[in-house]
Amino acid sequence: MTTAEPSAPAAKGGPWRREFIALMSIGLPMGLTQLVQFSINTIDVLMIGRLGPEPLAAAALGLVMFYVLFLVGLGPAMATAPMISQALGADADDVRDARRSVRMGLWAVGIGAGALSLIYLFAEEIALALGQPRELARLAEPYALALAPGLPFALGVIVMRNFLAAIERARAPLVFIILTTALNAFLNYLLIYGNWGFPRLELVGAGIASSISHAAGFFALVLYANIEQRGRRFALFENFLTPDWERLREVVRLGWPISVSIGFEAMLFNACVFLMGRIGVNEVAAYQVALNVAALAFMMPLGLSMAGGVRVGLMAGAKDQTGVRRAAALSIMSCVGAITLVAVPMLIAPRAIAELYLEAADPTNAAVLGLVASFLPIAAAFALFDATQVAAAQALRGLKDVRVPMVIAGVSYWVIGFPVAAWLGLGTPLGAVGVWYGLLASLISAALLLGGRLWLVTRG
């Protein structure tokens, strides 16, 4: 097989229509996979929400702590995408290079996740140090500890998905993630509420269910990659325990700026949980609901942007500069189109969406429901900028351009976003709504700066 044959990933360049079809062939399954995978935690939030505002707020804190470390490990996992796609774009028969990247990507996330998980032992102390209510901190720590065993498997899923996308096998992960999400919901039913004779573990039960689901999804993808015809020829786990220090260093070198970039953005959203905690418990619960809605809407554009990064990487590996520009432009347009479809309901029916999470008939939920309804229209407004910035960022990663985007992320989210959110939220009558305006300012900045960077590096 050569790179000119139709069956090779690098052969999908060409006219705009052909590139769009190629993007959608992997982008739609990746977007749906991202959406379904995220719903594992959405299911947790929905089912925990039935326990009341306080457990929901504690779950918000626990998920913050989980995702802080998830983001640290996400960089090396994401670094495998351009490494694999550029290698296959240059030579579709180069199975050894791709295998090295997958193996050392799994090494990196396994070692990193194991070491970092020790931090969860101090989750309560960290939450208290950040000014959170004692009762919420007490509930959040066991939830974070129950989530911790799933961390390396959740990151391993990302590595395996990147590999399968690069070899045009993006549909299988969707099937497996649907099955593991159903497994998570079933385990939640048993362990949160104590049904069918199981113990009622509430938050801890939700964490255990999520960890089991992440592990099941990872091993399903490993099995598939070893038996599927195209994946089998890569022999991904041949001599898996033999170290490849050179490739491991490359994964870490490319991965750490990606971790920092993603961390700048996601930690801003998570840090705003603590700003809300200084305002009130109802504000924390409402923020968690609204953020979950916004993040759920973001999943399809995120998956499309990841596919766009793979397409950019394939074109870059094939030395097709026109193809790079075409893939990047179509990725941005597709992401903006996808987010528009879900931003409209957030804008016109925020109260109805809020009532999916909390019982409207329960008077104790009235304040939270009102806050969620005030947050969602702002979240709908920044969704368009969020889709633009993630598409531009993923395209730059496909080109292995990670250092400048890291600086842009730092400026957008922490020089602009967090100070504005803190000032408006804690220092003005806007209160909790002001925190959301700070988030909007950060995403506008990121979209403009990352879009400008992409234009500069691809203008030929």
TIFI-61137 format. One record per residue: residue in one letter; x negated, y, z of N, C-alpha, C in turn; residue number from 1. Coordinates in pm, whole numbers, m for minus. Each point is the difference from the previous one (the first is absolute). Layout:
> res,npx,npy,npz,capx,capy,capz,cpx,cpy,cpz,n
> A,X,Y,Z,X,Y,Z,X,Y,Z,NUM
...
//
This chain:
> res,npx,npy,npz,capx,capy,capz,cpx,cpy,cpz,n
> M,m85,m120,0,85,120,0,m87,124,0,1
> T,38,102,m73,m73,127,m2,94,111,39,2
> T,m55,119,19,85,113,40,91,46,m111,3
> A,m21,m48,m123,86,41,m111,124,m88,m14,4
> E,4,m113,69,113,m89,m14,121,55,74,5
> P,121,m24,m51,120,56,62,23,m46,142,6
> S,m50,m119,37,27,m52,134,m90,59,106,7
> A,m100,76,m38,m92,58,97,55,130,55,8
> P,m20,26,130,52,122,59,m45,125,m71,9
> A,m125,5,m50,m51,122,m61,59,28,m136,10
> A,81,m91,m53,52,18,m135,124,87,m5,11
> K,45,52,115,129,67,6,m9,150,m20,12
> G,m110,52,m50,m8,142,m30,76,31,m128,13
> G,m15,121,m53,65,31,m125,101,111,14,14
> P,101,m1,m85,100,107,m1,72,14,134,15
> W,68,113,13,69,29,125,105,m106,34,16
> R,75,m43,m99,103,m99,27,m60,m130,51,17
> R,m110,m41,m62,m62,m125,41,m59,11,140,18
> E,m57,114,30,m55,20,134,111,2,104,19
> F,113,62,m34,113,4,93,50,m141,30,20
> I,12,m82,m102,43,m138,20,m100,m75,88,21
> A,m129,21,m26,m103,m66,81,7,44,146,22
> L,21,131,21,11,52,136,121,m59,71,23
> M,114,m1,m68,121,m52,62,m7,m150,27,24
> S,m72,m72,m87,m6,m147,17,m64,m39,132,25
> I,m94,82,48,m57,m27,132,51,99,105,26
> G,41,120,m45,42,103,95,132,m29,66,27
> L,99,m47,m76,130,m30,60,m9,m113,102,28
> P,m65,m113,m32,m16,m102,105,m80,50,120,29
> M,m106,80,m25,m77,50,113,81,97,84,30
> G,80,85,m66,83,92,74,105,m71,83,31
> L,65,m99,m59,100,m78,73,m65,m79,113,32
> T,m119,m53,m25,m72,m72,105,m32,93,116,33
> Q,m47,121,m32,m32,98,103,125,35,80,34
> L,111,15,m71,127,34,66,44,m111,94,35
> V,m6,m123,m47,45,m113,82,m96,m23,116,36
> Q,m133,13,m25,m96,m20,108,20,103,110,37
> F,22,125,m40,24,105,99,126,m28,81,38
> S,96,m68,m64,127,m24,69,m16,m94,118,39
> I,m117,m69,11,m24,m80,120,8,89,123,40
> N,m67,115,m6,6,93,113,132,77,3,41
> T,61,22,m118,131,64,m2,102,m88,72,42
> I,m7,m130,m24,90,m93,69,m23,8,151,43
> D,m127,8,41,m29,17,142,69,124,55,44
> V,m15,113,m71,57,126,47,152,m9,7,45
> L,62,m57,m104,146,m12,m1,50,m87,116,46
> M,m70,m111,24,47,m93,103,m35,50,140,47
> I,m115,67,15,m35,59,129,92,117,31,48
> G,42,74,m105,89,114,20,129,m39,70,49
> R,41,m126,m15,121,m47,68,m19,m12,150,50
> L,m126,5,47,m27,m7,143,13,136,67,51
> G,m3,110,m81,14,133,56,m114,93,m39,52
> P,14,132,27,m101,98,m40,m137,m22,65,53
> E,m3,m44,128,m129,m14,67,m85,m113,m60,54
> P,55,m122,m20,m79,m102,m69,m40,42,m141,55
> L,87,74,m69,m33,47,m134,m118,96,4,56
> A,0,92,96,m112,93,14,m129,m73,36,57
> A,10,m101,87,m119,m78,36,m52,m77,m121,58
> A,90,m50,m83,m42,m68,m122,m73,95,m92,59
> A,43,125,m4,m69,101,m82,m144,14,45,60
> L,m22,8,133,m136,13,52,m82,m125,m31,61
> G,61,m118,18,m72,m123,m28,m41,m13,m146,62
> L,90,41,m90,m33,m7,m142,m109,99,m38,63
> V,m1,117,66,m110,95,m22,m133,m66,32,64
> M,m8,m63,114,m125,m63,42,m40,m114,m93,65
> F,98,m76,m45,m29,m107,m95,m55,55,m130,66
> Y,65,104,m53,m38,49,m131,m128,82,0,67
> V,m36,57,113,m130,68,5,m112,m98,m36,68
> L,3,m118,61,m104,m100,m29,23,m67,m134,69
> F,125,m16,m41,28,m52,m133,m65,88,m106,70
> L,7,131,19,m56,93,m98,m152,m4,m3,71
> V,m62,m25,115,m145,m14,1,m43,m117,m87,72
> G,74,m110,9,m33,m117,m80,52,6,m142,73
> L,92,92,m29,61,5,m132,m99,44,m108,74
> G,m96,83,35,m96,47,m100,m74,m113,m69,75
> P,m67,m88,77,m66,m114,m66,96,m87,m80,76
> A,122,m17,49,97,m80,m76,34,69,m132,77
> M,21,132,4,31,74,m122,m120,12,m93,78
> A,m121,m2,56,m120,11,m83,m14,m114,m98,79
> T,59,m114,32,m11,m114,m91,74,24,m131,80
> A,101,86,m3,78,21,m122,m85,56,m114,81
> P,m70,116,19,m82,48,m112,m118,m90,m29,82
> M,m54,m68,100,m113,m90,m24,41,m116,m91,83
> I,116,m59,29,48,m112,m81,43,48,m139,84
> S,77,108,m4,56,44,m129,m108,52,m94,85
> Q,m99,72,52,m107,47,m89,m84,m116,m51,86
> A,m25,m100,84,m76,m117,m45,73,m74,m109,87
> L,132,m20,16,77,m72,m101,27,86,m122,88
> G,4,132,18,14,87,m116,m122,m5,m89,89
> A,m117,m14,62,m124,m12,m78,m16,m138,m62,90
> D,42,m104,71,m14,m137,m49,103,m88,72,91
> A,105,m38,m72,108,m78,61,m44,m138,42,92
> D,m117,m46,m45,m52,m131,39,m91,5,122,93
> D,m19,119,56,m94,15,112,69,m40,130,94
> V,26,m129,15,71,m48,119,m87,9,124,95
> R,m130,m12,m16,m89,2,116,3,136,69,96
> D,m4,107,m78,m1,133,60,130,26,76,97
> A,112,m37,m61,128,19,68,8,m85,127,98
> R,m49,m124,m8,2,m88,117,m82,59,114,99
> R,m115,55,m30,m84,61,103,75,113,72,100
> S,72,82,m77,71,113,59,114,m47,89,101
> V,75,m101,m43,111,m51,82,m53,m61,128,102
> R,m101,m85,m12,m54,m67,118,m51,99,102,103
> M,m81,96,m43,m57,94,95,102,103,48,104
> G,104,24,m81,110,82,48,71,m66,117,105
> L,22,m131,m10,61,m74,111,m93,m7,120,106
> W,m129,m16,m24,m96,5,110,9,134,74,107
> A,1,107,m77,m1,134,61,123,23,86,108
> V,119,m36,m51,121,27,78,11,m96,117,109
> G,m49,m123,m16,6,m96,111,m89,41,116,110
> I,m124,36,m30,m93,42,105,47,130,64,111
> G,39,96,m83,41,130,52,125,m8,86,112
> A,100,m74,m47,126,m9,75,m20,m69,134,113
> G,m81,m105,0,m24,m71,126,m64,89,105,114
> A,m98,79,m43,m69,88,95,88,115,47,115
> L,74,60,m94,79,117,33,122,m33,86,116
> S,48,m123,m9,120,m37,74,m19,11,152,117
> L,m124,m2,45,m26,13,144,52,133,54,118
> I,13,99,m87,48,132,44,143,m9,52,119
> Y,77,m96,m51,140,m12,44,11,m32,148,120
> L,m107,m52,59,3,m29,144,15,128,83,121
> F,m29,114,m60,5,128,72,109,91,m58,122
> A,102,m60,m63,102,79,m67,76,91,98,123
> E,34,m53,117,75,81,96,m83,119,46,124
> E,m127,m23,32,m87,109,46,m17,106,m109,125
> I,m12,m43,m125,m16,95,m111,126,84,m15,126
> A,117,m64,6,126,73,m13,17,101,112,127
> L,m34,m38,122,10,93,113,m96,117,m16,128
> A,m121,m29,m48,m99,106,m20,46,101,m104,129
> L,84,m45,m93,51,88,m105,132,66,40,130
> G,35,m11,127,114,75,51,136,m65,m18,131
> Q,2,m131,m25,129,m67,m22,64,m39,133,132
> P,134,m9,5,68,m40,123,m47,m137,47,133
> R,m11,m16,131,m55,m124,56,81,m123,m38,134
> E,132,11,0,83,m115,m31,m20,m45,m145,135
> L,m12,98,m92,m22,m36,m140,m138,m65,m17,136
> A,m99,53,68,m135,m58,m9,m1,m143,54,137
> R,74,m23,107,4,m134,60,63,m101,m95,138
> L,105,39,m70,66,m89,m94,m80,m19,m129,139
> A,m74,102,m39,m70,m4,m130,m118,m96,0,140
> E,m70,m13,115,m122,m82,0,27,m147,m32,141
> P,94,m68,66,21,m141,m36,49,m18,m143,142
> Y,72,96,m52,44,m7,m140,m121,6,m94,143
> A,m92,94,27,m122,11,m83,m84,m127,10,144
> L,m10,m57,120,m78,m124,16,64,m116,m76,145
> A,132,m4,m4,67,m107,m75,m17,18,m150,146
> L,m16,123,m46,m24,27,m141,m144,m32,m42,147
> A,m93,7,94,m142,m8,m32,m42,m126,m76,148
> P,48,m121,35,m44,m118,m76,35,5,m148,149
> G,98,79,m37,38,10,m140,m86,95,m80,150
> L,m86,79,68,m78,102,m70,m90,m56,m110,151
> P,m88,m99,28,m86,m50,m109,79,m62,m114,152
> F,114,m61,29,79,m61,m106,68,106,m86,153
> A,47,108,63,61,109,m76,m101,62,m96,154
> L,m124,16,45,m105,54,m86,m42,m101,m107,155
> G,m4,m128,37,m33,m103,m97,101,m7,m112,156
> V,127,27,30,104,4,m103,m33,106,m105,157
> I,m51,116,45,m35,108,m93,m110,m45,m94,158
> V,m103,m66,52,m109,m48,m84,52,m98,m105,159
> M,82,m95,42,51,m100,m93,93,63,m103,160
> R,78,96,40,88,69,m95,m81,78,m103,161
> N,m108,64,42,m84,72,m96,m58,m94,m104,162
> F,m45,m116,45,m55,m98,m93,107,m47,m99,163
> L,117,m36,51,105,m52,m87,50,107,m98,164
> A,2,126,42,40,107,m92,m102,15,m113,165
> A,m129,m10,33,m104,16,m102,4,m110,m104,166
> I,49,m120,36,12,m110,m97,144,m13,m50,167
> E,81,104,20,137,7,m49,89,m110,57,168
> R,m12,m21,128,85,m95,71,63,71,120,169
> A,69,111,m28,55,83,108,138,m46,46,170
> R,63,m92,m72,136,m40,39,1,m99,116,171
> A,m99,m87,6,m2,m100,107,m1,63,139,172
> P,m83,104,25,5,61,133,139,50,38,173
> L,76,47,m98,136,47,30,85,m113,54,174
> V,m7,m116,m62,79,m115,45,m39,m40,142,175
> F,m131,m7,25,m46,m43,132,35,102,108,176
> I,m9,128,m34,31,102,100,149,1,32,177
> I,85,m26,m98,144,m11,28,25,m113,99,178
> L,m66,m114,m22,19,m114,89,m51,30,141,179
> T,m116,64,11,m54,28,133,79,110,72,180
> T,60,91,m76,86,101,62,126,m65,57,181
> A,56,m95,m74,115,m74,53,m40,m77,126,182
> L,m122,m56,m1,m51,m69,119,m10,97,117,183
> N,m47,120,m25,m14,99,107,135,36,60,184
> A,99,20,m86,134,35,50,56,m113,87,185
> F,m20,m123,m45,50,m114,77,m70,m11,135,186
> L,m133,16,0,m74,m6,127,37,116,92,187
> N,25,117,m58,48,112,82,132,m36,68,188
> Y,89,m58,m77,131,m39,55,m17,m94,119,189
> L,m97,m89,m10,m23,m95,109,m69,64,119,190
> L,m105,81,m26,m91,42,105,34,136,61,191
> I,59,91,m76,37,129,60,118,m17,94,192
> Y,103,m73,m46,125,m9,76,15,m130,78,193
> G,m91,m97,m20,8,m125,74,110,m93,m48,194
> N,22,m4,m130,103,m88,m55,m50,m144,m13,195
> W,97,m93,m9,m27,m143,m20,m90,m59,109,196
> G,9,53,120,m77,m53,111,m141,52,12,197
> F,m43,89,m91,m133,59,10,0,110,107,198
> P,m117,31,57,m6,107,101,27,137,m62,199
> R,65,87,74,26,137,m45,m126,84,26,200
> L,m78,24,m103,m129,67,14,4,146,m45,201
> E,106,44,m60,20,138,m45,m119,48,m84,202
> L,m72,105,41,m108,54,m83,m109,m103,m27,203
> V,m38,m75,100,m105,m101,m17,44,m104,m103,204
> G,126,m39,3,51,m94,m97,m10,52,m142,205
> A,28,130,m18,m13,60,m133,m145,m4,m47,206
> G,m94,27,91,m142,m4,m37,m46,m140,m38,207
> I,43,m100,77,m37,m139,m32,57,m39,m137,208
> A,123,37,m27,62,m34,m128,m76,63,m116,209
> S,m42,125,16,m75,67,m107,m134,m66,m23,210
> S,m71,m38,106,m130,m64,m14,13,m134,m74,211
> I,98,m79,38,20,m129,m68,32,22,m148,212
> S,80,102,m30,38,27,m138,m119,44,m84,213
> H,m86,85,55,m120,43,m74,m90,m121,m29,214
> A,m17,m88,97,m84,m118,m21,59,m92,m105,215
> A,130,m19,4,65,m87,m99,m16,56,m141,216
> G,13,131,m15,m15,62,m131,m141,m14,m54,217
> F,m99,14,87,m140,m12,m45,m29,m142,m48,218
> F,35,m99,79,m32,m138,m39,78,m44,m124,219
> A,118,55,m20,75,m31,m122,m74,53,m123,220
> L,m55,121,9,m74,58,m112,m130,m76,m25,221
> V,m67,m42,106,m122,m80,m15,31,m130,m74,222
> L,106,m66,40,38,m126,m65,32,22,m147,223
> Y,75,106,m28,36,30,m139,m123,27,m86,224
> A,m93,79,51,m120,33,m76,m85,m123,m30,225
> N,14,m102,83,m80,m122,m19,66,m102,m91,226
> I,130,16,m29,68,m99,m85,49,60,m132,227
> E,16,133,m7,47,63,m124,m110,m5,m105,228
> Q,37,m21,m126,m98,m28,m106,m106,108,m14,229
> R,42,127,m12,m99,106,m19,m79,25,128,230
> G,66,m3,115,m71,24,125,m95,m112,36,231
> R,36,m124,m35,m81,m115,38,m141,6,m57,232
> R,m16,54,m120,m133,0,m62,m99,92,70,233
> F,50,89,89,m90,87,75,m60,m71,122,234
> A,60,m112,42,m50,m77,115,m36,93,116,235
> L,99,79,44,m26,107,96,m63,m49,129,236
> F,35,m119,45,m45,m43,132,m111,m105,m8,237
> E,m63,m9,m116,m117,m85,m14,m117,61,78,238
> N,m57,m78,92,m110,49,85,40,129,73,239
> F,124,3,48,51,123,60,m81,46,120,240
> L,m55,m94,76,m72,35,122,m145,42,m26,241
> T,m43,m3,m124,m136,44,m34,m1,151,m15,242
> P,m81,72,76,2,146,m8,m59,53,m130,243
> D,53,111,m44,m50,74,m116,m20,144,47,244
> W,m114,24,64,m20,126,70,2,119,m95,245
> E,m53,m16,m120,m2,111,m95,142,44,m36,246
> R,87,m98,m30,137,36,m35,78,49,121,247
> L,m27,m55,117,66,48,121,m34,146,26,248
> R,m127,36,m19,m40,141,16,71,89,m101,249
> E,17,m49,m123,70,79,m101,147,20,37,250
> V,64,m105,51,139,12,44,12,106,109,251
> V,m91,m4,97,4,95,111,m33,141,m49,252
> R,m100,11,m88,m40,132,m52,115,69,m74,253
> L,70,m75,m81,113,56,m73,124,11,89,254
> G,10,m89,97,121,m7,80,11,104,109,255
> W,m114,39,62,15,89,114,56,138,m38,256
> P,m38,60,m115,66,127,m33,149,m17,m29,257
> I,38,m115,m56,142,m26,m22,73,m10,133,258
> S,m60,m70,96,60,m9,134,19,137,62,259
> V,m102,82,m11,8,134,59,106,83,m70,260
> S,5,m8,m134,99,77,m75,142,m40,37,261
> I,26,m131,m2,133,m48,37,29,33,146,262
> G,m102,m15,82,17,28,142,34,145,28,263
> F,m62,92,m73,32,142,18,149,24,m19,264
> E,56,m58,m105,143,21,m27,88,m73,101,265
> A,m21,m130,13,89,m78,85,m12,39,146,266
> M,m121,32,44,m17,40,140,64,136,27,267
> L,12,85,m103,75,124,19,146,m33,32,268
> F,59,m88,m80,140,m37,26,14,m66,136,269
> N,m98,m82,35,6,m66,131,m27,98,114,270
> A,m92,94,m23,m28,100,104,123,84,29,271
> C,84,18,m100,121,78,21,98,m71,93,272
> V,m15,m133,15,78,m70,103,m34,58,137,273
> F,m129,26,22,m41,53,129,45,146,18,274
> L,4,77,m110,58,134,9,146,m9,39,275
> M,72,m93,m62,141,m18,34,14,m45,145,276
> G,m93,m84,47,5,m46,138,m10,112,100,277
> R,m69,108,m39,m10,117,89,128,83,m1,278
> I,84,m23,m102,126,72,m8,110,m77,72,279
> G,5,m134,m19,102,m79,68,11,m141,m55,280
> V,61,m90,79,15,m140,m41,94,m11,m119,281
> N,109,77,m2,92,m5,m113,m70,41,m130,282
> E,m88,97,10,m74,45,m119,m93,m109,m53,283
> V,m61,m76,94,m86,m111,m43,82,m105,m73,284
> A,113,m38,58,85,m101,m63,50,47,m137,285
> A,42,127,m9,49,53,m127,m111,8,m103,286
> Y,m119,38,44,m114,7,m92,m31,m138,m55,287
> Q,5,m101,86,m29,m137,m44,100,m44,m106,288
> V,126,29,19,101,m39,m98,m23,73,m132,289
> A,m16,133,7,m17,78,m123,m129,m38,m73,290
> L,m106,m24,77,m126,m40,m62,12,m137,m64,291
> N,75,m89,63,20,m131,m59,76,10,m131,292
> V,100,86,m6,75,21,m124,m92,54,m109,293
> A,m80,103,35,m90,61,m98,m105,m99,m48,294
> A,m52,m79,93,m102,m99,m37,60,m109,m87,295
> L,123,m40,30,67,m100,m82,18,50,m143,296
> A,39,127,m12,14,60,m133,m132,8,m74,297
> F,m108,11,74,m134,17,m56,m59,m130,m54,298
> M,57,m113,39,m63,m128,m32,m4,m30,m150,299
> M,107,30,m73,m2,m25,m144,m105,87,m71,300
> P,m5,131,26,m109,79,m58,m138,m49,42,301
> L,m13,m45,123,m131,m51,44,m41,m122,m81,302
> G,95,m94,m19,m32,m117,m80,m32,35,m144,303
> L,76,93,m58,m28,44,m136,m137,67,m9,304
> S,m35,78,101,m130,67,m2,m114,m100,12,305
> M,19,m105,79,m101,m105,10,m20,m69,m134,306
> A,112,m25,m70,m10,m56,m134,m71,98,m93,307
> G,29,129,14,m69,100,m80,m149,0,24,308
> G,m41,m19,127,m142,m10,30,m66,m119,m66,309
> V,73,m114,m4,m52,m119,m68,m16,28,m149,310
> R,102,63,m61,m8,31,m144,m115,97,m29,311
> V,m17,101,83,m111,94,m18,m133,m75,11,312
> G,m11,m89,99,m123,m77,17,m31,m89,m120,313
> L,102,m65,m55,m20,m83,m118,m48,83,m119,314
> M,60,116,m19,m41,87,m109,m141,55,21,315
> A,m32,33,125,m134,49,31,m104,m108,m26,316
> G,31,m124,42,m92,m110,m25,m22,m25,m147,317
> A,105,22,m83,m10,m17,m144,m60,122,m70,318
> K,m39,104,76,m58,123,m54,97,72,m94,319
> D,129,m6,33,104,64,m81,49,125,73,320
> Q,m64,115,m27,32,122,72,141,49,m32,321
> T,41,m14,m126,138,38,m36,100,m87,75,322
> G,m30,m129,11,86,m90,74,8,36,147,323
> V,m110,46,57,m2,44,139,97,115,20,324
> R,m8,101,m86,88,116,14,146,m38,m18,325
> R,26,m87,m96,137,m42,m27,57,m77,120,326
> A,m78,m92,55,46,m79,113,26,88,122,327
> A,m88,98,24,17,89,114,124,87,m15,328
> A,22,54,m119,116,87,m22,130,m77,15,329
> L,7,m119,m57,121,m80,11,26,m45,143,330
> S,m106,m25,75,17,m37,141,65,113,78,331
> I,m47,123,m20,57,115,72,145,20,m40,332
> M,30,m3,m129,138,22,m44,94,m109,52,333
> S,m46,m124,0,84,m109,49,27,12,149,334
> C,m102,38,76,17,14,146,97,113,34,335
> V,m11,112,m69,92,112,24,142,m40,m37,336
> G,16,m70,m112,134,m45,m39,60,m95,102,337
> A,m81,m91,52,51,m97,97,42,66,129,338
> I,m80,95,49,33,63,128,123,90,m13,339
> T,22,55,m118,117,85,m20,130,m77,22,340
> L,1,m125,m41,121,m82,13,42,m20,145,341
> V,m98,m3,91,34,m24,140,1,129,82,342
> A,m59,107,m53,1,127,74,139,63,m2,343
> V,75,m22,m107,133,62,m12,94,m46,112,344
> P,13,m131,28,86,m40,112,m45,57,135,345
> M,m132,11,20,m50,59,123,44,145,14,346
> L,12,67,m114,37,142,1,150,21,22,347
> I,82,m85,m61,145,26,1,77,m79,105,348
> A,m60,m107,54,74,m81,98,m88,m39,118,349
> P,m64,96,66,m92,m36,110,70,m63,119,350
> R,121,45,31,70,m55,117,36,m147,m23,351
> A,45,m32,m119,37,m139,m29,m121,m92,10,352
> I,m114,48,m44,m122,m80,10,m38,m19,146,353
> A,11,106,80,m34,m10,142,86,m104,70,354
> E,125,m10,m40,92,m93,67,m28,m146,m35,355
> L,m87,m25,m97,m44,m136,m26,m93,m50,110,356
> Y,m62,92,71,m100,m35,101,57,1,142,357
> L,97,86,26,52,15,135,153,m1,m4,358
> E,60,m58,103,144,m9,9,61,139,20,359
> A,80,45,m97,59,133,9,104,7,112,360
> A,61,m113,32,105,m1,103,m56,14,141,361
> D,m129,m23,16,m63,8,132,m37,146,28,362
> P,60,63,100,m28,142,27,m145,28,37,363
> T,m72,m100,50,m140,24,35,m88,20,m124,364
> N,53,m36,m117,m77,15,m124,29,130,m73,365
> A,92,80,50,45,119,m73,m114,97,m28,366
> A,m83,27,101,m109,96,m19,m101,m50,m102,367
> V,m32,m129,6,m97,m57,m94,54,6,m142,368
> L,126,m34,m18,61,4,m133,m3,140,m59,369
> G,28,101,82,m4,138,m49,m140,42,m41,370
> L,m100,m43,75,m138,34,m35,m42,m68,m129,371
> V,35,m127,m16,m36,m72,m122,61,70,m121,372
> A,125,41,12,67,67,m112,m68,131,m36,373
> S,m63,67,97,m71,125,m30,m139,m25,m58,374
> F,m59,m116,29,m133,m31,m50,1,m48,m146,375
> L,99,m79,m37,m5,m70,m130,m1,93,m121,376
> P,73,113,m3,m12,87,m118,m141,53,m22,377
> I,m74,26,108,m139,45,m16,m85,m114,m52,378
> A,25,m120,52,m73,m118,m49,25,m22,m149,379
> A,123,25,m45,31,m13,m142,m78,101,m83,380
> A,m17,121,55,m73,104,m73,m148,m36,m17,381
> F,m62,m54,106,m144,m29,m15,m27,m131,m72,382
> A,107,m80,m25,m20,m129,m66,m62,15,m139,383
> L,40,103,m73,m55,20,m135,m149,27,5,384
> F,m45,80,96,m143,28,12,m75,m123,50,385
> D,66,m80,85,m63,m122,50,m25,m98,m114,386
> A,98,m14,m90,m16,m89,m114,m112,46,m92,387
> T,m10,130,m20,m105,54,m87,m138,m24,58,388
> Q,m16,28,130,m132,m14,58,m46,m145,7,389
> V,92,m94,27,m44,m139,11,m37,m55,m138,390
> A,73,41,m104,m35,m45,m135,m136,53,m41,391
> A,m27,127,29,m131,57,m33,m110,m67,81,392
> A,25,m25,128,m102,m63,85,m33,m141,m47,393
> Q,101,m77,m36,m24,m137,m46,m74,m1,m133,394
> A,34,92,m89,m72,8,m128,m148,33,23,395
> L,m28,90,93,m139,32,32,m72,m121,60,396
> R,69,m78,83,m62,m121,53,m29,m101,m110,397
> G,88,m6,m100,m25,m87,m113,m129,35,m73,398
> L,m40,126,12,m126,47,m58,m116,m7,101,399
> K,27,m54,118,m97,m6,110,m44,139,45,400
> D,88,98,m17,m24,137,47,68,14,136,401
> V,m76,m13,108,60,m7,133,m50,107,96,402
> R,m117,58,m24,m56,93,98,70,136,m1,403
> V,15,61,m118,68,130,m9,146,m11,42,404
> P,74,m103,m46,137,m14,50,9,m13,152,405
> M,m101,m60,62,m1,m8,146,m4,140,61,406
> V,m83,87,m54,m9,138,50,132,74,m23,407
> I,57,m19,m118,129,63,m31,107,m44,100,408
> A,1,m129,32,98,m51,97,m20,64,136,409
> G,m125,11,43,m28,61,129,49,143,8,410
> V,m25,77,m106,43,140,m3,153,9,m1,411
> S,63,m79,m86,145,10,m16,76,m38,125,412
> Y,m44,m108,66,79,m53,110,m40,55,136,413
> W,m127,35,19,m44,41,132,m44,145,10,414
> V,m39,63,m109,m27,144,2,129,77,m25,415
> I,87,m55,m83,126,67,m33,118,m64,74,416
> G,22,m129,m20,122,m64,46,21,m1,150,417
> F,m97,m55,74,21,m15,144,9,134,73,418
> P,m87,97,m28,16,129,69,136,65,m25,419
> V,49,m9,m124,132,58,m30,109,m75,76,420
> A,m9,m134,0,101,m79,71,m2,29,150,421
> A,m119,8,58,m10,26,144,50,139,35,422
> W,m35,99,m82,42,137,28,151,15,m14,423
> L,55,m48,m111,145,14,m20,79,m86,98,424
> G,m53,m119,34,74,m90,87,m4,38,146,425
> L,m117,44,47,m15,28,142,0,149,34,426
> G,m22,84,m101,m15,142,27,108,90,m56,427
> T,101,m56,m68,107,80,m58,135,m63,32,428
> P,109,75,m19,134,m56,26,39,m113,m95,429
> L,m75,m20,m108,33,m110,m92,m10,m136,69,430
> G,m91,m13,94,m12,m125,74,m32,m118,m89,431
> A,77,m108,15,m28,m123,m71,8,17,m152,432
> V,90,86,m47,11,24,m144,m129,63,m53,433
> G,m63,83,81,m125,63,m41,m111,m99,m25,434
> V,0,m111,75,m101,m104,m24,13,m52,m143,435
> W,120,m17,m48,22,m50,m136,m45,101,m105,436
> Y,14,129,29,m51,100,m95,m153,m5,m8,437
> G,m65,m35,109,m145,m18,m4,m39,m116,m90,438
> L,76,m109,9,m24,m115,m88,19,39,m146,439
> L,100,79,m28,25,45,m137,m118,82,m52,440
> A,m53,90,82,m114,82,m42,m120,m86,m34,441
> S,m24,m105,78,m116,m86,m24,12,m74,m133,442
> L,119,m48,m33,18,m78,m122,m4,88,m124,443
> I,49,121,10,m14,93,m113,m147,24,m30,444
> S,m80,22,104,m143,22,m18,m68,m121,m62,445
> A,31,m120,52,m63,m122,m51,35,m24,m146,446
> A,126,22,m37,42,m23,m138,m73,93,m96,447
> L,m13,126,37,m66,96,m87,m150,m28,m12,448
> L,m66,m27,112,m145,m19,m2,m41,m132,m63,449
> L,71,m108,32,m34,m130,m59,34,m3,m148,450
> G,112,64,m37,34,10,m142,m106,77,m76,451
> G,m50,108,59,m107,77,m64,m128,m80,m12,452
> R,m34,m76,102,m120,m85,m5,12,m104,m110,453
> L,116,m63,m13,20,m101,m104,m15,61,m139,454
> W,54,117,m18,m13,68,m130,m146,28,m33,455
> L,m76,44,100,m142,31,m23,m80,m123,m41,456
> V,22,m113,66,m85,m117,m26,45,m78,m121,457
> T,119,27,m54,46,m75,m116,13,84,m126,458
> R,m39,127,5,25,87,m115,m92,m29,m118,459
> G,m99,m87,20,m84,m43,m110,m106,99,m39,460
//
